[in-house]
């Protein structure tokens, strides 16, 4: 099935028309892969399905059951993608999941703490996750920044965020999972010595 590009959006994503649905899609670095969410079941309050496109052609969808809702986060040039899962009427966070370009789950974190920012490296080897504070004081991920190697599951960085990192936009790069953070027009390389 072909998707028709409607327009580019101000946040760097693009709006596509796929059948009867309009889908705002996150784009890969090379803009060949698109990741969006839409509502297939009209009885649901929120989007219930992820759509994965390549070169504006529909590849596959991931339908979530029950009252679960996906939020696309980012997609790499090889089609690996990151999305968050939310539950119920209150849209509470439930998980962050990475899948490959066939829909196979590669990595999952279960947490009730919302993401402020996230990034996937160009070829999908690394993800960076910046979590908000949490009402659940037992949730490990509250105010935390994580950099994870998807291939091995190794956590390269796991720190409580400082003021500069609290609301920063993230970029994670290959070959070694280096992390850059941008906030208020300033960008810097982040490591455990300069938090």
C-alpha atoms as a printed R data frame, in Angstrom:
    type eleno elety resid chain resno       x      y      z
1   ATOM     1    CA   UNK     A     1   0.000  0.000  0.000
2   ATOM     2    CA   UNK     A     2   1.347  3.427 -0.948
3   ATOM     3    CA   UNK     A     3   1.424  6.315  1.500
4   ATOM     4    CA   UNK     A     4   1.035  9.836  0.161
5   ATOM     5    CA   UNK     A     5   3.129 12.538  1.774
6   ATOM     6    CA   UNK     A     6   0.891 15.476  2.645
7   ATOM     7    CA   UNK     A     7   3.411 17.902  4.168
8   ATOM     8    CA   UNK     A     8   6.523 18.305  6.281
9   ATOM     9    CA   UNK     A     9   5.786 19.275  9.885
10  ATOM    10    CA   UNK     A    10   7.642 21.891 11.934
11  ATOM    11    CA   UNK     A    11   9.099 19.320 14.359
12  ATOM    12    CA   UNK     A    12  10.961 17.489 11.557
13  ATOM    13    CA   UNK     A    13   8.342 14.774 11.115
14  ATOM    14    CA   UNK     A    14   6.058 14.434  8.091
15  ATOM    15    CA   UNK     A    15   2.324 13.918  7.624
16  ATOM    16    CA   UNK     A    16   1.259 10.985  5.438
17  ATOM    17    CA   UNK     A    17  -2.079  9.774  4.149
18  ATOM    18    CA   UNK     A    18  -2.395  5.983  4.312
19  ATOM    19    CA   UNK     A    19  -5.792  4.761  3.168
20  ATOM    20    CA   UNK     A    20  -8.356  6.541  5.353
21  ATOM    21    CA   UNK     A    21  -5.780  7.612  7.947
22  ATOM    22    CA   UNK     A    22  -3.572 10.660  8.351
23  ATOM    23    CA   UNK     A    23  -0.384  9.671 10.179
24  ATOM    24    CA   UNK     A    24   2.313 11.985 11.563
25  ATOM    25    CA   UNK     A    25   5.555 10.043 11.098
26  ATOM    26    CA   UNK     A    26   9.007 10.277 12.640
27  ATOM    27    CA   UNK     A    27  11.690  9.975  9.945
28  ATOM    28    CA   UNK     A    28  14.977  8.076  9.896
29  ATOM    29    CA   UNK     A    29  18.236 10.019  9.443
30  ATOM    30    CA   UNK     A    30  18.132  9.388  5.678
31  ATOM    31    CA   UNK     A    31  14.331  9.969  5.553
32  ATOM    32    CA   UNK     A    32  13.766  6.554  3.901
33  ATOM    33    CA   UNK     A    33  11.974  5.023  6.920
34  ATOM    34    CA   UNK     A    34   8.848  6.481  8.506
35  ATOM    35    CA   UNK     A    35   7.243  5.538 11.844
36  ATOM    36    CA   UNK     A    36   3.794  6.727 12.877
37  ATOM    37    CA   UNK     A    37   0.750  5.805 14.946
38  ATOM    38    CA   UNK     A    38  -2.941  5.850 14.139
39  ATOM    39    CA   UNK     A    39  -6.292  4.688 15.485
40  ATOM    40    CA   UNK     A    40  -7.647  1.543 13.766
41  ATOM    41    CA   UNK     A    41 -10.371  0.850 16.314
42  ATOM    42    CA   UNK     A    42 -12.688  3.869 16.501
43  ATOM    43    CA   UNK     A    43 -13.891  2.803 19.956
44  ATOM    44    CA   UNK     A    44 -10.422  3.527 21.388
45  ATOM    45    CA   UNK     A    45  -9.662  6.957 22.803
46  ATOM    46    CA   UNK     A    46  -6.109  7.030 21.459
47  ATOM    47    CA   UNK     A    47  -3.967  5.614 18.682
48  ATOM    48    CA   UNK     A    48  -3.737  1.831 18.924
49  ATOM    49    CA   UNK     A    49  -1.481  0.885 16.003
50  ATOM    50    CA   UNK     A    50   2.048  1.674 14.797
51  ATOM    51    CA   UNK     A    51   2.699  1.908 11.063
52  ATOM    52    CA   UNK     A    52   6.166  1.301  9.631
53  ATOM    53    CA   UNK     A    53   6.812  2.668  6.138
54  ATOM    54    CA   UNK     A    54   9.864  2.480  3.888
55  ATOM    55    CA   UNK     A    55  10.229  4.892  0.981
56  ATOM    56    CA   UNK     A    56   6.601  5.879  1.577
57  ATOM    57    CA   UNK     A    57   5.390  2.281  1.122
58  ATOM    58    CA   UNK     A    58   3.576  0.502  3.928
59  ATOM    59    CA   UNK     A    59   5.754 -2.316  5.348
60  ATOM    60    CA   UNK     A    60   3.852 -3.563  8.409
61  ATOM    61    CA   UNK     A    61   1.877 -2.505 11.444
62  ATOM    62    CA   UNK     A    62   2.055 -3.308 15.136
63  ATOM    63    CA   UNK     A    63  -1.384 -3.355 16.766
64  ATOM    64    CA   UNK     A    64  -1.464 -3.059 20.538
65  ATOM    65    CA   UNK     A    65  -4.221 -4.801 22.450
66  ATOM    66    CA   UNK     A    66  -6.633 -3.596 25.105
67  ATOM    67    CA   UNK     A    67  -6.353  0.041 26.070
68  ATOM    68    CA   UNK     A    68  -2.652  0.276 25.146
69  ATOM    69    CA   UNK     A    69  -1.511  3.163 22.984
70  ATOM    70    CA   UNK     A    70   1.845  3.513 21.153
71  ATOM    71    CA   UNK     A    71   3.817  6.729 20.799
72  ATOM    72    CA   UNK     A    72   6.488  6.687 18.067
73  ATOM    73    CA   UNK     A    73   9.826  8.001 19.339
74  ATOM    74    CA   UNK     A    74  12.456  7.497 16.595
75  ATOM    75    CA   UNK     A    75  13.579  5.220 13.744
76  ATOM    76    CA   UNK     A    76  17.038  4.316 12.379
77  ATOM    77    CA   UNK     A    77  18.204  3.963  8.751
78  ATOM    78    CA   UNK     A    78  17.944  0.154  8.977
79  ATOM    79    CA   UNK     A    79  14.330  0.310 10.176
80  ATOM    80    CA   UNK     A    80  14.969 -0.377 13.877
81  ATOM    81    CA   UNK     A    81  12.592  1.796 15.864
82  ATOM    82    CA   UNK     A    82  11.796  2.938 19.392
83  ATOM    83    CA   UNK     A    83   8.317  3.612 20.713
84  ATOM    84    CA   UNK     A    84   6.704  4.068 24.093
85  ATOM    85    CA   UNK     A    85   3.544  2.309 25.264
86  ATOM    86    CA   UNK     A    86   0.863  4.087 27.306
87  ATOM    87    CA   UNK     A    87  -2.181  2.744 29.159
88  ATOM    88    CA   UNK     A    88  -5.768  3.694 29.864
89  ATOM    89    CA   UNK     A    89  -7.607  6.981 29.913
90  ATOM    90    CA   UNK     A    90  -4.813  8.725 31.813
91  ATOM    91    CA   UNK     A    91  -2.195  7.803 29.178
92  ATOM    92    CA   UNK     A    92   0.218  6.519 31.823
93  ATOM    93    CA   UNK     A    93   3.558  5.222 30.579
94  ATOM    94    CA   UNK     A    94   3.969  1.431 30.601
95  ATOM    95    CA   UNK     A    95   7.095  0.623 28.565
96  ATOM    96    CA   UNK     A    96   9.728  1.672 26.028
97  ATOM    97    CA   UNK     A    97  10.276 -0.906 23.271
98  ATOM    98    CA   UNK     A    98  12.740 -1.312 20.379
99  ATOM    99    CA   UNK     A    99  11.778 -3.460 17.370
100 ATOM   100    CA   UNK     A   100  13.572 -4.311 14.143
101 ATOM   101    CA   UNK     A   101  12.352 -3.807 10.578
102 ATOM   102    CA   UNK     A   102  10.340 -7.055 10.715
103 ATOM   103    CA   UNK     A   103   8.491 -6.218 13.943
104 ATOM   104    CA   UNK     A   104  10.643 -8.441 16.169
105 ATOM   105    CA   UNK     A   105  11.063 -7.061 19.692
106 ATOM   106    CA   UNK     A   106  14.748 -6.424 20.469
107 ATOM   107    CA   UNK     A   107  14.601 -4.563 23.772
108 ATOM   108    CA   UNK     A   108  12.041 -3.514 26.374
109 ATOM   109    CA   UNK     A   109  12.009 -1.469 29.575
110 ATOM   110    CA   UNK     A   110   8.870 -1.546 31.710
111 ATOM   111    CA   UNK     A   111   8.357  1.684 33.634
112 ATOM   112    CA   UNK     A   112   5.597  4.099 34.616
113 ATOM   113    CA   UNK     A   113   7.962  7.072 34.200
114 ATOM   114    CA   UNK     A   114   7.350  9.156 31.052
115 ATOM   115    CA   UNK     A   115  10.045  9.959 28.513
116 ATOM   116    CA   UNK     A   116  11.070 13.591 28.077
117 ATOM   117    CA   UNK     A   117  13.404 12.851 25.187
118 ATOM   118    CA   UNK     A   118  14.780  9.852 23.328
119 ATOM   119    CA   UNK     A   119  17.147  9.069 20.472
120 ATOM   120    CA   UNK     A   120  18.278  6.136 18.373
121 ATOM   121    CA   UNK     A   121  21.665  6.029 16.670
122 ATOM   122    CA   UNK     A   122  21.880  6.094 12.883
123 ATOM   123    CA   UNK     A   123  22.010  2.296 12.494
124 ATOM   124    CA   UNK     A   124  19.911  1.522 15.564
125 ATOM   125    CA   UNK     A   125  22.673  0.066 17.722
126 ATOM   126    CA   UNK     A   126  22.157  2.489 20.639
127 ATOM   127    CA   UNK     A   127  19.248  4.266 22.268
128 ATOM   128    CA   UNK     A   128  19.255  7.157 24.716
129 ATOM   129    CA   UNK     A   129  16.302  7.644 27.055
130 ATOM   130    CA   UNK     A   130  15.674 10.714 29.211
131 ATOM   131    CA   UNK     A   131  12.996 10.095 31.823
132 ATOM   132    CA   UNK     A   132  10.853 12.624 33.715
133 ATOM   133    CA   UNK     A   133  10.328 12.547 37.448
134 ATOM   134    CA   UNK     A   134   8.002  9.868 38.764
135 ATOM   135    CA   UNK     A   135   5.153  9.831 41.273
136 ATOM   136    CA   UNK     A   136   6.199  6.257 41.953
137 ATOM   137    CA   UNK     A   137   9.266  6.692 44.157
138 ATOM   138    CA   UNK     A   138  10.109  3.003 43.665
139 ATOM   139    CA   UNK     A   139  10.486  3.436 39.886
140 ATOM   140    CA   UNK     A   140  14.210  3.261 39.153
141 ATOM   141    CA   UNK     A   141  13.937  5.426 36.022
142 ATOM   142    CA   UNK     A   142  12.672  8.658 37.646
143 ATOM   143    CA   UNK     A   143  14.897 11.634 36.595
144 ATOM   144    CA   UNK     A   144  17.285  9.178 34.944
145 ATOM   145    CA   UNK     A   145  19.247  9.280 31.684
146 ATOM   146    CA   UNK     A   146  20.110  5.920 30.098
147 ATOM   147    CA   UNK     A   147  22.260  4.999 27.099
148 ATOM   148    CA   UNK     A   148  21.837  1.356 26.073
149 ATOM   149    CA   UNK     A   149  23.485 -0.897 23.491
150 ATOM   150    CA   UNK     A   150  20.533 -2.684 21.862
151 ATOM   151    CA   UNK     A   151  22.680 -5.486 20.420
152 ATOM   152    CA   UNK     A   152  24.103 -6.541 23.795
153 ATOM   153    CA   UNK     A   153  21.671 -5.022 26.316
154 ATOM   154    CA   UNK     A   154  24.640 -3.306 27.987
155 ATOM   155    CA   UNK     A   155  23.809 -0.077 29.812
156 ATOM   156    CA   UNK     A   156  26.570  2.354 28.812
157 ATOM   157    CA   UNK     A   157  25.326  5.205 30.986
158 ATOM   158    CA   UNK     A   158  22.733  5.402 33.748
159 ATOM   159    CA   UNK     A   159  22.736  8.641 35.721
160 ATOM   160    CA   UNK     A   160  20.419 10.973 37.599
161 ATOM   161    CA   UNK     A   161  20.087 14.077 35.414
162 ATOM   162    CA   UNK     A   162  21.514 17.477 36.305
163 ATOM   163    CA   UNK     A   163  19.818 20.755 35.369
164 ATOM   164    CA   UNK     A   164  21.431 20.947 31.908
165 ATOM   165    CA   UNK     A   165  20.239 17.444 31.042
166 ATOM   166    CA   UNK     A   166  16.787 17.634 32.619
167 ATOM   167    CA   UNK     A   167  14.973 18.846 29.460
168 ATOM   168    CA   UNK     A   168  17.722 18.464 26.838
169 ATOM   169    CA   UNK     A   169  17.163 16.959 23.406
170 ATOM   170    CA   UNK     A   170  19.398 13.935 22.888
171 ATOM   171    CA   UNK     A   171  21.492 12.548 20.026
172 ATOM   172    CA   UNK     A   172  23.293  9.217 20.365
173 ATOM   173    CA   UNK     A   173  25.969  8.347 17.805
174 ATOM   174    CA   UNK     A   174  27.827  5.325 16.502
175 ATOM   175    CA   UNK     A   175  30.281  3.619 16.653
176 ATOM   176    CA   UNK     A   176  30.521  3.841 20.462
177 ATOM   177    CA   UNK     A   177  27.243  5.267 21.776
178 ATOM   178    CA   UNK     A   178  28.498  8.804 22.368
179 ATOM   179    CA   UNK     A   179  25.773 11.087 23.695
180 ATOM   180    CA   UNK     A   180  25.168 14.729 22.795
181 ATOM   181    CA   UNK     A   181  22.641 16.881 24.639
182 ATOM   182    CA   UNK     A   182  21.189 20.185 23.419
183 ATOM   183    CA   UNK     A   183  19.435 22.656 25.701
184 ATOM   184    CA   UNK     A   184  18.827 26.404 25.289
185 ATOM   185    CA   UNK     A   185  20.884 26.473 22.092
186 ATOM   186    CA   UNK     A   186  23.942 24.816 23.657
187 ATOM   187    CA   UNK     A   187  25.129 21.346 22.668
188 ATOM   188    CA   UNK     A   188  27.709 19.311 24.502
189 ATOM   189    CA   UNK     A   189  29.122 15.804 24.608
190 ATOM   190    CA   UNK     A   190  27.888 14.080 27.751
191 ATOM   191    CA   UNK     A   191  29.864 11.576 29.772
192 ATOM   192    CA   UNK     A   192  29.910 10.672 33.444
193 ATOM   193    CA   UNK     A   193  32.644 13.251 34.133
194 ATOM   194    CA   UNK     A   194  30.705 16.331 32.959
195 ATOM   195    CA   UNK     A   195  27.143 15.858 34.173
